[in-house]
């Protein structure tokens, strides 16, 4: 059972989630229709939507399932599609700086110090990255 404070927080947060909810509902319906029109079962639809993290891969998986058996190509394409999450992870490097800025500067004023801190991290790392890049290219 939810405590009163949790109910109040849920009531305050729910209106802010409605745009995401409607987007996901629309995409979910479209995906279900696409799977059905491809002749795939509701079971496939449920498990693929539950287990695959990445909408574009879910849509391409329909073609993989209906096409000729090519496990290596399918694996390679799946890895390449999901590799974009690596770049999302790089953005998380600044999470520590953002949290520190939030603690120091409070919620009203933390954005600019956090951005400057993240920029500083990248500027400090730049010479080392350039050196590694030059060494890697020199061996080619």
N, C-alpha and C positions, 0 to 999 in steps of 0.2 A: 504494500500500500504506500502511496506517495505521501510524504509529509506535506504540511501546508506550504512550507517555503518552496519545495520542489514543484508543487502545483502552480504556485505563483510564478515561478521562473519559466515553467513550461507555457503557461498562458501568455507571458510576455514575449517569449521567443517564437512561438508558433507562427504568428503573422509574418515574421521575417523569413520563414522557411517555405512559405507558400510558392514563391516563384520557382525555387528549386524543385519542389514537389510536383508542380504542374509540368515542368520540363521533363522530369524523369518519368512521369506518368505518360506523357505524349510519346517519348522515346520507347518506353516499354510497350505501349500499344502498337506502335509502328514495328517494333522488333517482332512481337507476337504475330502480327499480320504477315510480315515478311517470312518468318519461319513456316507459318501455315501455308502460305502460297508456294513455298518451296517443297511442300509435302512432308515436312518433318513433324514429328510428334510433339505434343505439349510437354512430354517428359524431357525431350532434348532441350526445348525452349527453357524450361524451368532450371535444369542443371547448368546449361551454358550461361544463362543470366546470373546464376548464383555463384558459379565458380570462375568465370573469366572476368578479370579486372581490366576493363578497357573496352568501351563500346565499339570502337572501330574493329577490334579483333573479333568481337562477337559477330559482327556483320560479315567479315571475311571468312569466318569459320563455316558459315553456311556453304560457301563455295568450296571450301576444303572438304566438307563432308559429302558433297554431291559430286565432286570431281574425282579424277583418278587417284588411286592410293599413292601418295608421295609424302611419306613421313618426314624425311630430311628437309624437303623444301618447306613443308608446313612448319616445322620447328624453327627453321631459319627465319621465315617470314614473321612468325609469332614473336621471336626474340627481337627482331629488328623493329617491329611495331611497338613493342613494350619498352624498348630501350629509351624512349622519350621520358620515361619516369626517372631515369638517371639524372636528367637535367633538372627535374623537379627537386631531386635530392640535393643537387648542388645548391639550389636556392635555399635549402634548409640550413646550409652552413651559417647563414646569418641569423638563425633562430636564437642562438646564445646571445649574440649582440643585441637582438631585439628585446629579449627578456631582460637583460641587464639594463638596457635603456628604459624599459618600462618600469623597472623597480626604481631606478634613479630619478627619472624625469616625470614619472606618473603618466597616467593614460592620456592626459590632455596634450602633452608635449614630447612624446617619445619617438614619433615617426622620423623627424629630421635627424636627431642624434643616431638613431638606429641605421638609417640610410647612410649617413656619413661613416659610421663604424664599419658597415659592410663594405663600402667603397674602399675604406682604409685597408681592410683585410686583403681585398683583391689587389690593391696597389702594392702592398707589401709582398704579396706572393708573386707578383708579375716578373721581377727579375729572375727568380728561381725557375719559374715556368718557362721563360724565354731561354734560359741557359739549357734546360733539359730539352727544349725543342731544337735548339741549335745542335746539341750533341747528338740527338737522334737523327737529324737530317745530315750531319757530317758523316755518319757511318753508312749512309746510302750510297 
